[in-house]
């Protein structure tokens, strides 16, 4: 009874707010099907770590003293000390990706690069809003629409806002079908959205599929050495998929490995969602800046496609540029649905998929560039 009274008296209004936020995340996961594998454990974890005197963070044991609780231990081992969880997840993501549409249409590489504009634009905005350069860089990477990259970059840079950044990154990934159509329509005309792009797939040899992840890793390592762990684990997963000798391991990486790591990553991130740090004006600013980063990444890709059309005889549907973000395959599906809405005979899916998988590579390289540049600027 004494512990019950002590716990109730220890409750603060900020902790109650975090319970509500946790409940909202669980609601979005279950009712709206928004990234349930991650939002549900994040939401439940937010409630766990904000229970007064919660043993999941730390607890005092008789004869031992204070010891880390399970979530604190997972955070220290899996994220803070080694960044292991996000990197292991990249193996599963790489195993899921088919780079064939990109290899058969290499110009889609350009849209993956162009759609990272919002990251660097938002870094500047965040600095103007008073964030330090490390925190601003970590906030900007939300625009990559790549949750593991956002978590990894914010942790390596020792940002003070890992929790809000992770929540923003995964929330906006889940909201791709809502945010992207608005951004696309804002900067395109109906006529532009009706541009047809016949798909003539070029054959991609097995040799090319195997060599591609190896070459990408080498090139990324030379251009942005800090991206090697990100790109390398992504490409390693893809090599498992394409080598043709490890089908069972490829399936394991895509399903069991990716699902387990995603679940534990979600609940572990809750360690950085303690009420005293999360409930603040800075969190609201981060959510707003993250939305801007995501919005300008989409717009940047679309405007780049429109720029290319000034010089091309065979025009590109500018919506393809929006698929250059890393939210795979959601962004490609959004582009396809918008195209069919404007013209029910306009099939852009494979073009959009090519740009979308390019965005996977570009986002981790952008993260590596930030990790390489920011420490040297301090």
C-alpha positions as CSV (number, residue, x, y, z in Angstrom):
1,X,0.0,0.0,0.0
2,X,2.9,2.3,0.8
3,X,4.4,1.8,-2.6
4,X,1.0,2.5,-4.3
5,X,0.6,5.8,-2.4
6,X,4.3,6.7,-3.2
7,X,3.8,6.0,-6.9
8,X,0.6,8.0,-7.1
9,X,2.1,11.0,-5.4
10,X,5.1,10.9,-7.8
11,X,2.9,11.3,-10.9
12,X,3.4,14.6,-12.8
13,X,1.3,16.2,-15.4
14,X,4.1,15.7,-18.0
15,X,4.0,12.0,-17.4
16,X,0.2,12.0,-17.9
17,X,0.8,13.8,-21.2
18,X,3.2,11.1,-22.2
19,X,0.6,8.4,-21.4
20,X,-1.7,10.2,-23.7
21,X,0.9,10.4,-26.4
22,X,1.6,6.7,-26.0
23,X,-2.1,6.0,-26.3
24,X,-2.3,8.1,-29.5
25,X,0.6,6.2,-31.0
26,X,-1.0,2.8,-30.2
27,X,-4.3,4.1,-31.6
28,X,-2.6,5.1,-34.9
29,X,-0.9,1.7,-35.1
30,X,-4.0,-0.4,-34.4
31,X,-6.9,1.7,-35.8
32,X,-5.2,3.5,-38.7
33,X,-2.6,0.8,-39.5
34,X,0.2,3.5,-39.5
35,X,3.5,1.7,-39.2
36,X,2.1,-0.7,-36.5
37,X,5.3,-2.7,-36.1
38,X,7.0,0.4,-34.8
39,X,4.4,2.9,-33.5
40,X,2.8,0.3,-31.3
41,X,6.0,-0.6,-29.3
42,X,7.0,3.0,-29.2
43,X,3.6,4.0,-27.8
44,X,3.6,1.2,-25.2
45,X,7.2,2.0,-24.3
46,X,6.3,5.7,-23.8
47,X,3.8,4.6,-21.2
48,X,6.2,2.1,-19.6
49,X,9.1,4.6,-19.1
50,X,6.8,7.3,-17.7
51,X,5.2,5.2,-15.0
52,X,6.4,6.7,-11.7
53,X,9.4,4.8,-10.1
54,X,9.4,2.6,-13.3
55,X,11.7,-0.4,-13.0
56,X,12.1,-0.6,-16.8
57,X,14.6,2.3,-16.7
58,X,16.4,1.7,-13.4
59,X,15.7,0.1,-10.1
60,X,17.3,-0.4,-6.7
61,X,17.9,-4.0,-5.6
62,X,18.6,-4.9,-2.0
63,X,22.3,-5.8,-1.6
64,X,23.1,-4.7,-5.2
65,X,22.2,-1.1,-5.4
66,X,20.8,0.7,-8.5
67,X,20.8,-1.4,-11.7
68,X,19.6,-0.7,-15.2
69,X,16.1,-1.7,-16.1
70,X,15.4,-3.7,-19.2
71,X,14.6,-0.8,-21.5
72,X,17.6,1.3,-20.2
73,X,19.8,-1.8,-20.8
74,X,18.5,-2.3,-24.3
75,X,19.1,1.3,-25.1
76,X,22.6,1.3,-23.7
77,X,23.6,-1.9,-25.5
78,X,21.6,-1.7,-28.8
79,X,21.7,2.0,-29.6
80,X,23.9,4.1,-27.4
81,X,27.0,1.9,-27.2
82,X,27.0,0.4,-30.7
83,X,24.1,1.6,-32.8
84,X,23.6,-2.1,-33.4
85,X,19.8,-2.2,-33.7
86,X,19.4,0.3,-36.6
87,X,22.2,-1.3,-38.5
88,X,21.0,-4.8,-38.1
89,X,17.6,-3.6,-39.3
90,X,19.2,-2.3,-42.5
91,X,20.2,-5.9,-43.3
92,X,16.5,-6.9,-43.4
93,X,15.6,-3.8,-45.4
94,X,18.3,-4.5,-47.9
95,X,17.0,-8.0,-48.3
96,X,13.5,-6.7,-49.1
97,X,14.6,-4.4,-51.9
98,X,14.6,-5.3,-55.6
99,X,17.0,-2.9,-57.4
100,X,15.9,-4.3,-60.8
101,X,13.6,-1.3,-61.7
102,X,16.5,1.1,-60.9
103,X,19.1,-0.8,-62.8
104,X,16.9,-1.1,-65.8
105,X,16.3,2.7,-65.7
106,X,19.5,4.3,-64.2
107,X,18.4,7.9,-64.6
108,X,16.1,7.3,-61.6
109,X,19.3,7.7,-59.5
110,X,19.0,11.4,-60.0
111,X,15.6,11.6,-58.2
112,X,16.9,9.8,-55.2
113,X,19.6,12.5,-54.9
114,X,17.2,15.4,-55.7
115,X,14.7,14.3,-53.1
116,X,17.2,14.9,-50.2
117,X,17.0,18.7,-50.6
118,X,14.7,19.0,-47.6
119,X,17.3,17.5,-45.3
120,X,19.9,20.2,-45.8
121,X,17.3,23.0,-46.1
122,X,15.8,22.0,-42.7
123,X,19.3,21.9,-41.0
124,X,19.6,25.6,-41.8
125,X,16.1,26.3,-40.5
126,X,16.7,24.4,-37.3
127,X,19.9,26.4,-36.7
128,X,17.9,29.6,-37.2
129,X,15.4,28.4,-34.7
130,X,18.1,28.2,-32.1
131,X,19.1,24.5,-32.2
132,X,22.8,23.6,-32.0
133,X,24.4,22.2,-35.2
134,X,24.4,18.6,-34.0
135,X,20.7,18.7,-33.0
136,X,19.8,20.7,-36.2
137,X,21.6,18.1,-38.4
138,X,19.7,15.2,-36.6
139,X,16.4,17.0,-37.1
140,X,17.1,17.6,-40.8
141,X,17.6,13.9,-41.4
142,X,13.9,13.3,-40.6
143,X,13.3,14.4,-44.2
144,X,15.0,11.3,-45.4
145,X,11.7,9.4,-44.4
146,X,14.0,6.7,-43.1
147,X,13.5,5.9,-39.4
148,X,16.6,3.8,-38.8
149,X,18.8,6.4,-40.4
150,X,17.2,9.2,-38.3
151,X,17.8,7.2,-35.1
152,X,21.4,6.3,-36.0
153,X,22.4,9.9,-37.0
154,X,20.8,11.4,-33.9
155,X,22.5,8.9,-31.7
156,X,26.0,9.2,-33.3
157,X,25.7,13.0,-33.1
158,X,24.6,12.7,-29.4
159,X,21.5,14.8,-30.1
160,X,19.5,15.7,-27.1
161,X,16.3,14.9,-28.9
162,X,16.5,11.3,-30.0
163,X,13.0,10.5,-28.9
164,X,11.1,13.3,-30.6
165,X,13.2,12.8,-33.8
166,X,12.4,9.0,-33.9
167,X,8.7,9.7,-33.3
168,X,8.6,12.4,-36.0
169,X,10.5,10.2,-38.5
170,X,8.2,7.2,-38.2
171,X,5.0,9.2,-37.8
172,X,5.7,11.1,-41.1
173,X,6.7,7.8,-42.8
174,X,3.3,6.5,-41.8
175,X,1.6,9.7,-43.1
176,X,3.2,9.5,-46.6
177,X,-0.3,8.8,-48.3
178,X,-1.6,12.1,-46.7
179,X,1.4,14.4,-46.9
180,X,2.8,13.6,-50.3
181,X,-0.3,14.1,-52.4
182,X,-0.7,17.6,-50.9
183,X,2.9,18.5,-51.6
184,X,2.8,17.1,-55.2
185,X,-0.4,18.9,-56.1
186,X,0.9,22.2,-54.8
187,X,3.8,22.3,-57.3
188,X,2.3,20.5,-60.3
189,X,-0.5,21.1,-62.8
190,X,-3.1,18.5,-63.8
191,X,-1.5,18.4,-67.2
192,X,1.9,17.5,-65.7
193,X,0.4,14.8,-63.5
194,X,-1.2,13.2,-66.7
195,X,2.2,12.8,-68.5
196,X,2.5,9.2,-69.6
197,X,5.8,7.3,-69.4
198,X,5.7,4.0,-71.2
199,X,7.7,1.3,-69.3
200,X,10.1,-0.7,-71.4
201,X,12.0,-2.8,-68.9
202,X,15.6,-3.6,-69.8
203,X,16.8,-7.0,-68.8
204,X,19.1,-6.9,-65.8
205,X,21.5,-9.8,-65.5
206,X,22.1,-11.7,-62.3
207,X,25.8,-10.6,-62.5
208,X,24.7,-7.0,-62.5
209,X,22.4,-7.6,-59.5
210,X,25.2,-9.2,-57.6
211,X,27.9,-6.6,-58.5
212,X,25.6,-3.6,-57.8
213,X,25.5,-3.8,-54.0
214,X,29.3,-4.3,-53.9
215,X,30.0,-1.3,-56.2
216,X,27.6,0.9,-54.3
217,X,29.3,0.1,-51.0
218,X,32.7,0.9,-52.4
219,X,31.7,4.1,-54.1
220,X,29.7,5.3,-51.0
221,X,32.7,4.5,-48.9
222,X,35.0,6.6,-51.1
223,X,32.5,9.5,-51.4
224,X,31.1,9.6,-47.9
225,X,33.2,7.3,-45.6
226,X,30.8,7.9,-42.6
227,X,28.0,6.2,-44.6
228,X,29.8,2.9,-44.9
229,X,28.1,1.2,-42.0
230,X,24.7,2.4,-43.2
231,X,25.2,1.7,-46.9
232,X,27.2,-1.5,-46.2
233,X,24.6,-3.2,-44.1
234,X,21.8,-2.2,-46.5
235,X,23.8,-3.6,-49.5
236,X,24.9,-6.7,-47.5
237,X,21.2,-7.5,-47.1
238,X,20.6,-7.0,-50.8
239,X,23.6,-9.2,-51.7
240,X,22.0,-12.0,-49.6
241,X,18.9,-11.6,-51.6
242,X,20.5,-11.5,-55.0
243,X,23.3,-14.1,-54.7
244,X,20.9,-17.0,-55.2
245,X,22.6,-19.2,-52.6
246,X,21.0,-18.0,-49.4
247,X,17.3,-17.9,-50.1
248,X,16.4,-19.2,-46.6
249,X,18.6,-16.6,-45.0
250,X,17.2,-13.9,-47.2
251,X,13.7,-14.8,-46.2
252,X,14.7,-14.8,-42.5
253,X,16.3,-11.3,-42.9
254,X,13.2,-10.0,-44.6
255,X,10.7,-11.4,-42.1
256,X,11.9,-12.7,-38.7
257,X,15.0,-10.6,-38.3
258,X,13.4,-7.3,-39.6
259,X,10.3,-7.8,-37.5
260,X,12.0,-8.7,-34.3
261,X,14.5,-5.8,-34.5
262,X,11.8,-3.4,-35.4
263,X,9.7,-4.4,-32.4
264,X,12.7,-4.1,-30.0
265,X,13.9,-0.9,-31.6
266,X,10.5,0.7,-31.1
267,X,10.2,-0.1,-27.4
268,X,13.9,0.7,-26.8
269,X,13.6,4.2,-28.3
270,X,11.1,4.8,-25.5
271,X,14.1,5.2,-23.2
272,X,14.6,8.7,-24.8
273,X,10.9,9.6,-24.3
274,X,11.0,10.4,-20.6
275,X,8.5,13.1,-19.8
276,X,10.9,15.7,-18.5
277,X,12.8,15.7,-21.8
278,X,10.0,15.0,-24.3
279,X,7.2,17.4,-23.1
280,X,8.7,20.7,-24.2
281,X,8.4,23.5,-26.8
282,X,11.5,22.0,-28.6
283,X,9.6,18.8,-29.2
284,X,6.8,20.7,-31.0
285,X,9.4,22.6,-33.0
286,X,11.1,19.3,-34.0
287,X,7.8,17.9,-35.2
288,X,7.1,21.0,-37.2
289,X,10.6,21.1,-38.7
290,X,10.5,17.4,-39.5
291,X,7.3,18.0,-41.4
292,X,9.0,20.8,-43.4
293,X,11.9,18.5,-44.1
294,X,9.6,15.8,-45.4
295,X,7.6,18.3,-47.4
296,X,10.6,19.9,-49.0
297,X,12.2,16.6,-49.9
298,X,9.0,15.8,-51.8
299,X,8.9,19.2,-53.5
300,X,12.6,19.1,-54.3
301,X,12.2,15.8,-56.2
302,X,9.2,17.1,-58.1
303,X,10.8,20.4,-59.0
304,X,14.0,18.6,-60.2
305,X,11.9,16.6,-62.6
306,X,10.2,19.7,-63.9
307,X,13.7,21.2,-64.4
308,X,14.8,18.2,-66.4
309,X,11.7,18.5,-68.6
310,X,13.0,21.8,-69.9
311,X,15.6,19.9,-71.8
312,X,14.0,16.5,-72.6
313,X,11.9,15.6,-75.6
314,X,10.3,12.7,-73.8
315,X,8.9,14.3,-70.7
316,X,9.1,12.8,-67.2
317,X,6.0,12.9,-65.1
318,X,7.2,15.2,-62.3
319,X,5.4,13.1,-59.7
320,X,8.2,10.5,-60.2
321,X,10.5,13.0,-58.4
322,X,8.4,12.7,-55.2
323,X,9.1,8.9,-55.1
324,X,12.8,9.7,-54.5
325,X,12.4,9.7,-50.8
326,X,13.3,6.7,-48.8
327,X,9.7,5.6,-47.7
328,X,9.7,2.4,-49.7
329,X,7.3,1.2,-51.2
330,X,4.7,3.7,-49.8
331,X,5.9,6.6,-51.9
332,X,5.9,4.7,-55.1
333,X,2.3,3.5,-54.4
334,X,1.2,7.1,-53.7
335,X,2.6,8.2,-57.1
336,X,0.8,5.3,-58.9
337,X,-2.5,6.1,-57.2
338,X,-2.3,9.8,-58.1
339,X,-1.4,9.0,-61.7
340,X,-4.4,6.6,-62.1
341,X,-6.6,9.2,-60.5
342,X,-5.7,11.8,-63.1
343,X,-5.6,9.2,-66.0
344,X,-6.8,5.7,-65.4
345,X,-4.5,4.4,-68.2
346,X,-1.3,6.0,-66.8
347,X,0.8,3.4,-65.1
348,X,3.9,4.9,-63.4
349,X,4.5,2.3,-60.7
350,X,7.8,0.8,-62.1
351,X,9.3,4.2,-62.7
352,X,8.3,5.3,-59.2
353,X,9.7,2.1,-57.7
354,X,13.0,2.8,-59.4
355,X,13.1,6.3,-57.9
356,X,12.0,5.0,-54.6
357,X,14.8,2.4,-54.2
358,X,17.2,5.1,-55.3
359,X,15.9,7.1,-52.4
360,X,16.9,4.3,-50.0
361,X,20.5,4.6,-51.1
362,X,20.5,8.4,-51.2
363,X,19.0,8.7,-47.7
364,X,21.7,6.6,-46.1
365,X,24.4,8.4,-48.1
366,X,22.9,11.8,-47.0
367,X,23.1,10.5,-43.4
368,X,26.7,9.6,-43.9
369,X,27.5,13.0,-45.4
370,X,26.0,14.7,-42.3
371,X,27.9,12.4,-40.0
372,X,31.1,13.3,-41.9
373,X,30.6,17.0,-42.1
374,X,29.0,18.1,-38.9
375,X,31.7,17.1,-36.4
376,X,34.3,18.9,-38.5
377,X,32.3,22.1,-38.4
378,X,32.1,22.2,-34.6
